[in-house]
């Protein structure tokens, strides 16, 4: 990650003033437009998806019946109705539920006109206020906060595009975050394919094993919970809105730079996930608190309202259904996923043995992929155009210029690349 940051800074410094300011402003404007469009689209799409998933799951749970239906005694004891049970609470209205929240309107997804005022409720300095998806307030909602941050740094055109860059020490925070926000929103390059395939692999490895060898009641409960995790396409489009348009083509285009970057990307992101999240107890507890107050609360309130007030028992929940018990089960499932992820997402195991994105004992280095990235994606990006023009086109000369001739290993596509490209992504996505 440090090497990626250093390269980004060096690329930014190398840009000459001539023609840069105008192109920089045009790119920032394009990035802001992408963020606004994608934020509204993804929020509306998630609104409909969550409502449909919840309605379908409640119907299946209510009508599920089988002669040999299996129950987990531990699960049933946790969710059963107890004496003195409190009434079911109401779900958070912003969580897009089908029983308490109206259908989406422009109230939820329309961006206000720019006001140029700095706000503290999730809006950027240009007045953009992205819709919330996963929490009741903008301050708590990770989707709204991320979109607002991207938009904010691309709204500071003078700070990002006008300041003269003399050396690495002259880089400002606005320029740094403006550069990376621009890449995410307007020039994501190889990120789209890497993000999509990595996310698909992680979701398959984390959620599928948990569903094996489970009883009927736990299976349907888990299925509802896991179905609330967005698809890889939506996750990657949210992280990098520049991926959203023509998404399938960007994901399926396994270029030289994508193949070259696989190991570096995999090792970097798994190390970040491990050391910034999975191995940090305080961060885990903060995540639990957030989920219990938002996603878990919403699902359990909906299920409680549906099943605790039934005149007759439901076969899946013969002892009734309680809100507090449901919260505890959801938390237990989340902690179970964290334990599984801590093992599965070990960098060497996942990247080398499971995905085979890295050779054994390979030392990832983003510099090895600069020629490919410049040639395929970044030669026309304002902040990287001049630097990329300095790298020779011929691989041998480029390796000598970048001083990687002795360490770089050229990679060819493997069977898993061909298998991915042979998938009918238009039907799947």
VOBA-660143 format. One record per residue (C-alpha): x, y, z; residue in three letters; residue number from 0. Coordinates in steps of 0.1 Angstrom, whole numbers. Example, Ala and Ser with C-alpha at 12.3 -4.5 7.8 and 13.67 -1.06 7.14 Angstrom:
// residues 2
+-------+-------+-------+---------+-----+
!     x !     y !     z ! residuo ! num !
+-------+-------+-------+---------+-----+
!   123 !   -45 !    78 !     Ala !   0 !
!   137 !   -11 !    71 !     Ser !   1 !
+-------+-------+-------+---------+-----+
END
This chain:
// residues 429
+-------+-------+-------+---------+-----+
!     x !     y !     z ! residuo ! num !
+-------+-------+-------+---------+-----+
!     0 !     0 !     0 !     Unk !   0 !
!    29 !    24 !     7 !     Unk !   1 !
!    44 !    17 !   -27 !     Unk !   2 !
!    10 !    25 !   -43 !     Unk !   3 !
!     7 !    58 !   -24 !     Unk !   4 !
!    43 !    68 !   -34 !     Unk !   5 !
!    37 !    61 !   -70 !     Unk !   6 !
!     5 !    81 !   -69 !     Unk !   7 !
!    24 !   110 !   -54 !     Unk !   8 !
!    52 !   108 !   -80 !     Unk !   9 !
!    28 !   107 !  -109 !     Unk !  10 !
!     9 !   138 !   -96 !     Unk !  11 !
!    42 !   157 !   -92 !     Unk !  12 !
!    53 !   150 !  -127 !     Unk !  13 !
!    24 !   168 !  -144 !     Unk !  14 !
!    34 !   200 !  -162 !     Unk !  15 !
!    13 !   231 !  -159 !     Unk !  16 !
!     5 !   235 !  -196 !     Unk !  17 !
!   -29 !   222 !  -204 !     Unk !  18 !
!   -32 !   205 !  -171 !     Unk !  19 !
!   -55 !   229 !  -153 !     Unk !  20 !
!   -83 !   227 !  -179 !     Unk !  21 !
!   -81 !   190 !  -184 !     Unk !  22 !
!   -79 !   185 !  -146 !     Unk !  23 !
!  -111 !   205 !  -141 !     Unk !  24 !
!  -129 !   187 !  -169 !     Unk !  25 !
!  -120 !   154 !  -153 !     Unk !  26 !
!  -132 !   165 !  -119 !     Unk !  27 !
!  -165 !   176 !  -133 !     Unk !  28 !
!  -169 !   142 !  -151 !     Unk !  29 !
!  -161 !   124 !  -118 !     Unk !  30 !
!  -187 !   144 !   -99 !     Unk !  31 !
!  -213 !   137 !  -125 !     Unk !  32 !
!  -205 !   100 !  -122 !     Unk !  33 !
!  -208 !   100 !   -84 !     Unk !  34 !
!  -241 !   118 !   -85 !     Unk !  35 !
!  -256 !    94 !  -111 !     Unk !  36 !
!  -242 !    62 !   -95 !     Unk !  37 !
!  -252 !    72 !   -60 !     Unk !  38 !
!  -288 !    78 !   -70 !     Unk !  39 !
!  -290 !    46 !   -92 !     Unk !  40 !
!  -274 !    23 !   -66 !     Unk !  41 !
!  -296 !    36 !   -38 !     Unk !  42 !
!  -328 !    32 !   -58 !     Unk !  43 !
!  -317 !    -3 !   -69 !     Unk !  44 !
!  -308 !   -13 !   -34 !     Unk !  45 !
!  -341 !     0 !   -22 !     Unk !  46 !
!  -360 !   -23 !   -45 !     Unk !  47 !
!  -337 !   -53 !   -40 !     Unk !  48 !
!  -338 !   -52 !    -2 !     Unk !  49 !
!  -376 !   -49 !    -2 !     Unk !  50 !
!  -380 !   -78 !   -26 !     Unk !  51 !
!  -355 !  -100 !    -6 !     Unk !  52 !
!  -373 !   -93 !    27 !     Unk !  53 !
!  -408 !   -99 !    12 !     Unk !  54 !
!  -397 !  -132 !    -5 !     Unk !  55 !
!  -379 !  -145 !    26 !     Unk !  56 !
!  -409 !  -138 !    49 !     Unk !  57 !
!  -432 !  -156 !    26 !     Unk !  58 !
!  -409 !  -186 !    24 !     Unk !  59 !
!  -405 !  -187 !    61 !     Unk !  60 !
!  -442 !  -184 !    68 !     Unk !  61 !
!  -452 !  -211 !    43 !     Unk !  62 !
!  -423 !  -235 !    47 !     Unk !  63 !
!  -435 !  -269 !    58 !     Unk !  64 !
!  -420 !  -304 !    55 !     Unk !  65 !
!  -427 !  -337 !    71 !     Unk !  66 !
!  -391 !  -340 !    82 !     Unk !  67 !
!  -384 !  -304 !    89 !     Unk !  68 !
!  -352 !  -300 !   109 !     Unk !  69 !
!  -347 !  -276 !   138 !     Unk !  70 !
!  -316 !  -265 !   157 !     Unk !  71 !
!  -323 !  -266 !   195 !     Unk !  72 !
!  -297 !  -239 !   201 !     Unk !  73 !
!  -312 !  -216 !   175 !     Unk !  74 !
!  -348 !  -222 !   187 !     Unk !  75 !
!  -339 !  -215 !   223 !     Unk !  76 !
!  -323 !  -182 !   213 !     Unk !  77 !
!  -353 !  -169 !   193 !     Unk !  78 !
!  -382 !  -184 !   213 !     Unk !  79 !
!  -407 !  -161 !   230 !     Unk !  80 !
!  -402 !  -157 !   267 !     Unk !  81 !
!  -424 !  -145 !   295 !     Unk !  82 !
!  -427 !  -107 !   297 !     Unk !  83 !
!  -416 !  -104 !   260 !     Unk !  84 !
!  -415 !   -67 !   249 !     Unk !  85 !
!  -436 !   -56 !   219 !     Unk !  86 !
!  -418 !   -57 !   186 !     Unk !  87 !
!  -401 !   -24 !   177 !     Unk !  88 !
!  -405 !    -6 !   144 !     Unk !  89 !
!  -378 !   -10 !   117 !     Unk !  90 !
!  -357 !    21 !   107 !     Unk !  91 !
!  -376 !    38 !    80 !     Unk !  92 !
!  -344 !    45 !    60 !     Unk !  93 !
!  -337 !     7 !    57 !     Unk !  94 !
!  -362 !     4 !    29 !     Unk !  95 !
!  -385 !   -22 !    44 !     Unk !  96 !
!  -416 !   -34 !    27 !     Unk !  97 !
!  -440 !   -31 !    57 !     Unk !  98 !
!  -431 !     3 !    72 !     Unk !  99 !
!  -414 !    23 !    45 !     Unk ! 100 !
!  -431 !    37 !    14 !     Unk ! 101 !
!  -419 !    30 !   -21 !     Unk ! 102 !
!  -390 !    51 !   -33 !     Unk ! 103 !
!  -397 !    86 !   -44 !     Unk ! 104 !
!  -375 !   115 !   -55 !     Unk ! 105 !
!  -374 !   126 !   -19 !     Unk ! 106 !
!  -349 !    99 !   -12 !     Unk ! 107 !
!  -327 !   101 !   -43 !     Unk ! 108 !
!  -329 !   136 !   -57 !     Unk ! 109 !
!  -297 !   156 !   -53 !     Unk ! 110 !
!  -303 !   192 !   -41 !     Unk ! 111 !
!  -290 !   221 !   -61 !     Unk ! 112 !
!  -254 !   231 !   -53 !     Unk ! 113 !
!  -251 !   257 !   -25 !     Unk ! 114 !
!  -213 !   258 !   -20 !     Unk ! 115 !
!  -218 !   256 !    17 !     Unk ! 116 !
!  -199 !   232 !    39 !     Unk ! 117 !
!  -222 !   209 !    58 !     Unk ! 118 !
!  -219 !   184 !    86 !     Unk ! 119 !
!  -246 !   159 !    76 !     Unk ! 120 !
!  -230 !   140 !    48 !     Unk ! 121 !
!  -232 !   167 !    21 !     Unk ! 122 !
!  -202 !   178 !     2 !     Unk ! 123 !
!  -191 !   215 !    -1 !     Unk ! 124 !
!  -210 !   216 !   -35 !     Unk ! 125 !
!  -243 !   208 !   -18 !     Unk ! 126 !
!  -244 !   172 !   -30 !     Unk ! 127 !
!  -263 !   151 !    -4 !     Unk ! 128 !
!  -262 !   114 !   -13 !     Unk ! 129 !
!  -291 !    91 !    -3 !     Unk ! 130 !
!  -287 !    69 !    28 !     Unk ! 131 !
!  -289 !    32 !    23 !     Unk ! 132 !
!  -277 !    13 !    54 !     Unk ! 133 !
!  -283 !    37 !    83 !     Unk ! 134 !
!  -308 !    63 !    96 !     Unk ! 135 !
!  -284 !    93 !    93 !     Unk ! 136 !
!  -258 !   104 !    68 !     Unk ! 137 !
!  -231 !   105 !    94 !     Unk ! 138 !
!  -236 !    67 !   101 !     Unk ! 139 !
!  -242 !    55 !    66 !     Unk ! 140 !
!  -210 !    42 !    49 !     Unk ! 141 !
!  -225 !    44 !    14 !     Unk ! 142 !
!  -235 !    81 !    18 !     Unk ! 143 !
!  -203 !    90 !    35 !     Unk ! 144 !
!  -181 !    75 !     8 !     Unk ! 145 !
!  -201 !    91 !   -20 !     Unk ! 146 !
!  -200 !   125 !    -2 !     Unk ! 147 !
!  -163 !   123 !     3 !     Unk ! 148 !
!  -155 !   115 !   -33 !     Unk ! 149 !
!  -177 !   144 !   -44 !     Unk ! 150 !
!  -162 !   167 !   -18 !     Unk ! 151 !
!  -126 !   162 !   -29 !     Unk ! 152 !
!  -135 !   166 !   -66 !     Unk ! 153 !
!  -155 !   198 !   -59 !     Unk ! 154 !
!  -123 !   216 !   -47 !     Unk ! 155 !
!  -111 !   224 !   -82 !     Unk ! 156 !
!   -89 !   253 !   -73 !     Unk ! 157 !
!   -71 !   234 !   -45 !     Unk ! 158 !
!   -67 !   203 !   -67 !     Unk ! 159 !
!   -58 !   218 !  -101 !     Unk ! 160 !
!   -43 !   253 !   -95 !     Unk ! 161 !
!   -15 !   248 !   -70 !     Unk ! 162 !
!    20 !   245 !   -85 !     Unk ! 163 !
!    37 !   212 !   -76 !     Unk ! 164 !
!    74 !   215 !   -70 !     Unk ! 165 !
!    83 !   184 !   -50 !     Unk ! 166 !
!    68 !   156 !   -30 !     Unk ! 167 !
!    67 !   178 !     1 !     Unk ! 168 !
!    44 !   204 !   -17 !     Unk ! 169 !
!    16 !   179 !   -21 !     Unk ! 170 !
!   -15 !   190 !    -2 !     Unk ! 171 !
!   -43 !   168 !    12 !     Unk ! 172 !
!   -67 !   182 !   -13 !     Unk ! 173 !
!   -44 !   172 !   -42 !     Unk ! 174 !
!   -38 !   138 !   -29 !     Unk ! 175 !
!   -74 !   129 !   -22 !     Unk ! 176 !
!   -85 !   147 !   -54 !     Unk ! 177 !
!   -62 !   125 !   -74 !     Unk ! 178 !
!   -74 !    92 !   -59 !     Unk ! 179 !
!  -111 !   103 !   -60 !     Unk ! 180 !
!  -106 !   111 !   -97 !     Unk ! 181 !
!   -93 !    76 !  -104 !     Unk ! 182 !
!  -122 !    61 !   -86 !     Unk ! 183 !
!  -149 !    82 !  -102 !     Unk ! 184 !
!  -135 !    88 !  -137 !     Unk ! 185 !
!  -105 !    66 !  -145 !     Unk ! 186 !
!  -108 !    33 !  -125 !     Unk ! 187 !
!   -87 !    14 !  -150 !     Unk ! 188 !
!   -79 !   -22 !  -140 !     Unk ! 189 !
!   -97 !   -18 !  -106 !     Unk ! 190 !
!  -131 !   -28 !  -120 !     Unk ! 191 !
!  -121 !   -63 !  -131 !     Unk ! 192 !
!   -99 !   -69 !  -101 !     Unk ! 193 !
!  -126 !   -57 !   -76 !     Unk ! 194 !
!  -154 !   -78 !   -92 !     Unk ! 195 !
!  -135 !  -111 !   -94 !     Unk ! 196 !
!  -120 !  -106 !   -59 !     Unk ! 197 !
!  -154 !   -98 !   -44 !     Unk ! 198 !
!  -170 !  -128 !   -60 !     Unk ! 199 !
!  -143 !  -151 !   -47 !     Unk ! 200 !
!  -146 !  -138 !   -12 !     Unk ! 201 !
!  -184 !  -140 !   -11 !     Unk ! 202 !
!  -183 !  -176 !   -23 !     Unk ! 203 !
!  -157 !  -186 !     2 !     Unk ! 204 !
!  -173 !  -168 !    32 !     Unk ! 205 !
!  -210 !  -175 !    28 !     Unk ! 206 !
!  -213 !  -209 !    11 !     Unk ! 207 !
!  -196 !  -230 !    38 !     Unk ! 208 !
!  -217 !  -214 !    65 !     Unk ! 209 !
!  -248 !  -227 !    48 !     Unk ! 210 !
!  -236 !  -263 !    46 !     Unk ! 211 !
!  -249 !  -289 !    71 !     Unk ! 212 !
!  -274 !  -264 !    87 !     Unk ! 213 !
!  -309 !  -272 !    98 !     Unk ! 214 !
!  -339 !  -259 !    79 !     Unk ! 215 !
!  -346 !  -230 !   104 !     Unk ! 216 !
!  -310 !  -218 !   104 !     Unk ! 217 !
!  -307 !  -222 !    66 !     Unk ! 218 !
!  -335 !  -198 !    59 !     Unk ! 219 !
!  -325 !  -174 !    86 !     Unk ! 220 !
!  -289 !  -173 !    72 !     Unk ! 221 !
!  -302 !  -170 !    37 !     Unk ! 222 !
!  -321 !  -138 !    46 !     Unk ! 223 !
!  -291 !  -123 !    63 !     Unk ! 224 !
!  -266 !  -131 !    36 !     Unk ! 225 !
!  -290 !  -119 !     9 !     Unk ! 226 !
!  -286 !   -84 !    23 !     Unk ! 227 !
!  -249 !   -84 !    12 !     Unk ! 228 !
!  -249 !   -65 !   -22 !     Unk ! 229 !
!  -236 !   -82 !   -53 !     Unk ! 230 !
!  -201 !   -77 !   -65 !     Unk ! 231 !
!  -212 !   -54 !   -93 !     Unk ! 232 !
!  -229 !   -30 !   -68 !     Unk ! 233 !
!  -200 !   -31 !   -43 !     Unk ! 234 !
!  -174 !   -23 !   -69 !     Unk ! 235 !
!  -196 !     4 !   -86 !     Unk ! 236 !
!  -200 !    20 !   -51 !     Unk ! 237 !
!  -163 !    20 !   -44 !     Unk ! 238 !
!  -153 !    32 !   -78 !     Unk ! 239 !
!  -183 !    49 !   -96 !     Unk ! 240 !
!  -162 !    50 !  -128 !     Unk ! 241 !
!  -168 !    13 !  -131 !     Unk ! 242 !
!  -206 !    16 !  -134 !     Unk ! 243 !
!  -210 !    26 !  -170 !     Unk ! 244 !
!  -203 !    -3 !  -194 !     Unk ! 245 !
!  -195 !   -24 !  -163 !     Unk ! 246 !
!  -195 !   -58 !  -180 !     Unk ! 247 !
!  -170 !   -48 !  -207 !     Unk ! 248 !
!  -147 !   -33 !  -181 !     Unk ! 249 !
!  -149 !   -64 !  -159 !     Unk ! 250 !
!  -144 !   -89 !  -187 !     Unk ! 251 !
!  -114 !   -71 !  -203 !     Unk ! 252 !
!   -85 !   -90 !  -187 !     Unk ! 253 !
!   -57 !   -69 !  -201 !     Unk ! 254 !
!   -20 !   -72 !  -194 !     Unk ! 255 !
!   -21 !   -47 !  -166 !     Unk ! 256 !
!   -50 !   -65 !  -149 !     Unk ! 257 !
!   -31 !   -98 !  -150 !     Unk ! 258 !
!     0 !   -80 !  -138 !     Unk ! 259 !
!   -17 !   -63 !  -109 !     Unk ! 260 !
!   -36 !   -94 !   -96 !     Unk ! 261 !
!    -9 !  -104 !   -70 !     Unk ! 262 !
!    -2 !   -68 !   -58 !     Unk ! 263 !
!   -39 !   -61 !   -55 !     Unk ! 264 !
!   -48 !   -93 !   -37 !     Unk ! 265 !
!   -19 !   -91 !   -12 !     Unk ! 266 !
!   -25 !   -54 !    -5 !     Unk ! 267 !
!   -62 !   -57 !     1 !     Unk ! 268 !
!   -60 !   -88 !    23 !     Unk ! 269 !
!   -33 !   -73 !    44 !     Unk ! 270 !
!   -55 !   -42 !    49 !     Unk ! 271 !
!   -86 !   -62 !    58 !     Unk ! 272 !
!   -66 !   -83 !    82 !     Unk ! 273 !
!   -47 !   -56 !   100 !     Unk ! 274 !
!   -73 !   -28 !    99 !     Unk ! 275 !
!  -104 !   -49 !   106 !     Unk ! 276 !
!  -103 !   -86 !   113 !     Unk ! 277 !
!   -74 !   -84 !   138 !     Unk ! 278 !
!   -87 !   -52 !   156 !     Unk ! 279 !
!  -112 !   -62 !   184 !     Unk ! 280 !
!  -123 !   -26 !   189 !     Unk ! 281 !
!  -131 !   -22 !   152 !     Unk ! 282 !
!  -151 !   -55 !   153 !     Unk ! 283 !
!  -171 !   -43 !   183 !     Unk ! 284 !
!  -178 !   -10 !   165 !     Unk ! 285 !
!  -191 !   -30 !   135 !     Unk ! 286 !
!  -213 !   -51 !   158 !     Unk ! 287 !
!  -228 !   -20 !   174 !     Unk ! 288 !
!  -235 !    -5 !   140 !     Unk ! 289 !
!  -251 !   -36 !   127 !     Unk ! 290 !
!  -273 !   -42 !   158 !     Unk ! 291 !
!  -286 !    -6 !   155 !     Unk ! 292 !
!  -292 !    -8 !   118 !     Unk ! 293 !
!  -293 !   -39 !    96 !     Unk ! 294 !
!  -298 !   -65 !   124 !     Unk ! 295 !
!  -324 !   -42 !   141 !     Unk ! 296 !
!  -343 !   -37 !   109 !     Unk ! 297 !
!  -344 !   -74 !    99 !     Unk ! 298 !
!  -353 !   -86 !   134 !     Unk ! 299 !
!  -380 !   -60 !   138 !     Unk ! 300 !
!  -396 !   -70 !   105 !     Unk ! 301 !
!  -395 !  -107 !   114 !     Unk ! 302 !
!  -408 !  -101 !   149 !     Unk ! 303 !
!  -437 !   -81 !   136 !     Unk ! 304 !
!  -444 !  -109 !   111 !     Unk ! 305 !
!  -441 !  -140 !   132 !     Unk ! 306 !
!  -447 !  -129 !   169 !     Unk ! 307 !
!  -481 !  -117 !   160 !     Unk ! 308 !
!  -493 !  -148 !   142 !     Unk ! 309 !
!  -524 !  -164 !   155 !     Unk ! 310 !
!  -508 !  -198 !   148 !     Unk ! 311 !
!  -473 !  -210 !   151 !     Unk ! 312 !
!  -450 !  -212 !   120 !     Unk ! 313 !
!  -434 !  -245 !   114 !     Unk ! 314 !
!  -399 !  -230 !   112 !     Unk ! 315 !
!  -404 !  -212 !   146 !     Unk ! 316 !
!  -426 !  -235 !   167 !     Unk ! 317 !
!  -417 !  -217 !   199 !     Unk ! 318 !
!  -424 !  -182 !   186 !     Unk ! 319 !
!  -400 !  -155 !   175 !     Unk ! 320 !
!  -385 !  -128 !   196 !     Unk ! 321 !
!  -367 !   -96 !   186 !     Unk ! 322 !
!  -339 !   -98 !   212 !     Unk ! 323 !
!  -333 !  -134 !   204 !     Unk ! 324 !
!  -331 !  -126 !   167 !     Unk ! 325 !
!  -305 !   -98 !   174 !     Unk ! 326 !
!  -283 !  -122 !   194 !     Unk ! 327 !
!  -285 !  -149 !   166 !     Unk ! 328 !
!  -275 !  -123 !   140 !     Unk ! 329 !
!  -246 !  -111 !   161 !     Unk ! 330 !
!  -235 !  -147 !   165 !     Unk ! 331 !
!  -236 !  -153 !   128 !     Unk ! 332 !
!  -216 !  -122 !   121 !     Unk ! 333 !
!  -189 !  -132 !   146 !     Unk ! 334 !
!  -188 !  -166 !   130 !     Unk ! 335 !
!  -182 !  -150 !    96 !     Unk ! 336 !
!  -154 !  -129 !   111 !     Unk ! 337 !
!  -137 !  -161 !   124 !     Unk ! 338 !
!  -140 !  -178 !    90 !     Unk ! 339 !
!  -127 !  -146 !    72 !     Unk ! 340 !
!   -97 !  -143 !    95 !     Unk ! 341 !
!   -85 !  -177 !    83 !     Unk ! 342 !
!   -96 !  -175 !    46 !     Unk ! 343 !
!   -83 !  -140 !    40 !     Unk ! 344 !
!   -47 !  -148 !    50 !     Unk ! 345 !
!   -28 !  -132 !    22 !     Unk ! 346 !
!    -4 !  -160 !    13 !     Unk ! 347 !
!   -32 !  -187 !    16 !     Unk ! 348 !
!   -58 !  -168 !    -5 !     Unk ! 349 !
!   -36 !  -151 !   -31 !     Unk ! 350 !
!   -12 !  -179 !   -38 !     Unk ! 351 !
!   -29 !  -212 !   -29 !     Unk ! 352 !
!   -66 !  -205 !   -34 !     Unk ! 353 !
!   -69 !  -179 !   -62 !     Unk ! 354 !
!   -34 !  -185 !   -77 !     Unk ! 355 !
!   -31 !  -148 !   -84 !     Unk ! 356 !
!     4 !  -149 !   -69 !     Unk ! 357 !
!    32 !  -173 !   -75 !     Unk ! 358 !
!    47 !  -190 !   -44 !     Unk ! 359 !
!    69 !  -165 !   -26 !     Unk ! 360 !
!    62 !  -138 !   -51 !     Unk ! 361 !
!    70 !  -103 !   -40 !     Unk ! 362 !
!    43 !   -80 !   -53 !     Unk ! 363 !
!    53 !   -46 !   -67 !     Unk ! 364 !
!    31 !   -22 !   -84 !     Unk ! 365 !
!    61 !    -6 !  -102 !     Unk ! 366 !
!    63 !   -38 !  -123 !     Unk ! 367 !
!    29 !   -29 !  -139 !     Unk ! 368 !
!    34 !     8 !  -146 !     Unk ! 369 !
!    41 !     4 !  -183 !     Unk ! 370 !
!    10 !   -17 !  -188 !     Unk ! 371 !
!   -12 !     6 !  -168 !     Unk ! 372 !
!     0 !    37 !  -186 !     Unk ! 373 !
!    -4 !    21 !  -221 !     Unk ! 374 !
!   -38 !     7 !  -214 !     Unk ! 375 !
!   -55 !    32 !  -191 !     Unk ! 376 !
!   -37 !    62 !  -177 !     Unk ! 377 !
!   -18 !    78 !  -207 !     Unk ! 378 !
!   -47 !   103 !  -211 !     Unk ! 379 !
!   -55 !   109 !  -174 !     Unk ! 380 !
!   -45 !   145 !  -165 !     Unk ! 381 !
!   -24 !   136 !  -134 !     Unk ! 382 !
!    -6 !   107 !  -151 !     Unk ! 383 !
!    -3 !   118 !  -187 !     Unk ! 384 !
!    31 !   134 !  -186 !     Unk ! 385 !
!    47 !   107 !  -165 !     Unk ! 386 !
!    33 !    79 !  -187 !     Unk ! 387 !
!    48 !    97 !  -218 !     Unk ! 388 !
!    82 !    93 !  -203 !     Unk ! 389 !
!    80 !    55 !  -201 !     Unk ! 390 !
!    93 !    38 !  -233 !     Unk ! 391 !
!    68 !    17 !  -252 !     Unk ! 392 !
!    91 !   -13 !  -257 !     Unk ! 393 !
!    89 !   -36 !  -226 !     Unk ! 394 !
!   127 !   -41 !  -224 !     Unk ! 395 !
!   134 !    -4 !  -225 !     Unk ! 396 !
!   105 !     3 !  -200 !     Unk ! 397 !
!   119 !   -22 !  -176 !     Unk ! 398 !
!   153 !    -5 !  -177 !     Unk ! 399 !
!   138 !    29 !  -173 !     Unk ! 400 !
!   118 !    17 !  -142 !     Unk ! 401 !
!   148 !    -3 !  -129 !     Unk ! 402 !
!   129 !   -35 !  -127 !     Unk ! 403 !
!   147 !   -55 !  -153 !     Unk ! 404 !
!   161 !   -80 !  -128 !     Unk ! 405 !
!   130 !   -85 !  -108 !     Unk ! 406 !
!    99 !   -84 !  -131 !     Unk ! 407 !
!    82 !  -116 !  -141 !     Unk ! 408 !
!    59 !  -114 !  -171 !     Unk ! 409 !
!    27 !  -133 !  -166 !     Unk ! 410 !
!     4 !  -150 !  -191 !     Unk ! 411 !
!   -33 !  -157 !  -187 !     Unk ! 412 !
!   -41 !  -189 !  -169 !     Unk ! 413 !
!   -70 !  -213 !  -170 !     Unk ! 414 !
!   -91 !  -193 !  -145 !     Unk ! 415 !
!   -88 !  -162 !  -168 !     Unk ! 416 !
!  -101 !  -181 !  -198 !     Unk ! 417 !
!  -129 !  -196 !  -177 !     Unk ! 418 !
!  -140 !  -162 !  -164 !     Unk ! 419 !
!  -140 !  -147 !  -199 !     Unk ! 420 !
!  -160 !  -177 !  -212 !     Unk ! 421 !
!  -188 !  -169 !  -187 !     Unk ! 422 !
!  -219 !  -153 !  -200 !     Unk ! 423 !
!  -216 !  -122 !  -179 !     Unk ! 424 !
!  -244 !  -104 !  -197 !     Unk ! 425 !
!  -269 !  -130 !  -184 !     Unk ! 426 !
!  -253 !  -132 !  -150 !     Unk ! 427 !
!  -250 !   -95 !  -143 !     Unk ! 428 !
+-------+-------+-------+---------+-----+
END
